[in-house]
Amino acid sequence: EDPASASRPFAADRSGFVLGEGAAVLVLESAEHAAARGAHVHGVIAGAGIASDAHHVTAPAPDGRGQVSAMRKALAQAGLTPDRIGHVNAHATGTPVGDTAEAVAIGEVFGRATVTAPKAALGHLFGAAGAIEALIAILSVKHDVIPPTRSIGPAGVDPGIDLDVVTERRDVAQHAVLSNSFGFGGQNVSLVVTRAG
């Protein structure tokens, strides 16, 4: 299979994730510290939520309960309601069970949300995935763009995934983005990032 199109999160014919390579470095500091040193602030992590479902070592809980909890905690800490989120930067690895569970969880929190899946372009970076996807979310808010989910292919989006999966770049004004990072063992983290200033 062609590696460039093998990672197909949310696609009807998805069959698993593809390893990728990459990294991102985020400088996290208080607004006061950034102002004192004259830093150019690209975005703000306004909320974070952490939860564990401990369902299975490699499979998420089918009802997405830990993912729902992480997203709701991040929204609560940010002081935002789901309608204030421009889009969800999905964890979406391209596995049938993982994407379905995340879609269920996103639907529980947001209804039919607009989502993008960076792993379609990057592959799965494992330990680096959360950092680079947080950076993508920050840049999405900063530049008012929703990046596309690549490689959906002719099979289209899985009809069981009731989400607005972005397949072409969208230029959309947005105040905040929620970014999901989920891991083996039921580890679930969600961040809400907002525009600086």
Secondary structure, DSSP 8 states (H G I E B T S, - for coil): --HHHH--TTBTT-----B-----------HHHHHHTT-----EEEEEEEEE----SSS--TT-HHHHHHHHHHHHHHT--GGGEEEEE----S-HHHHHHHHHHHHHHHSS-EEE-THHHH-B-GGGHHHHHHHHHHHHHHHTEE-------TT-B-TT--SEE--S-EE---SEEEEEEEETTTEEEEEEEE---
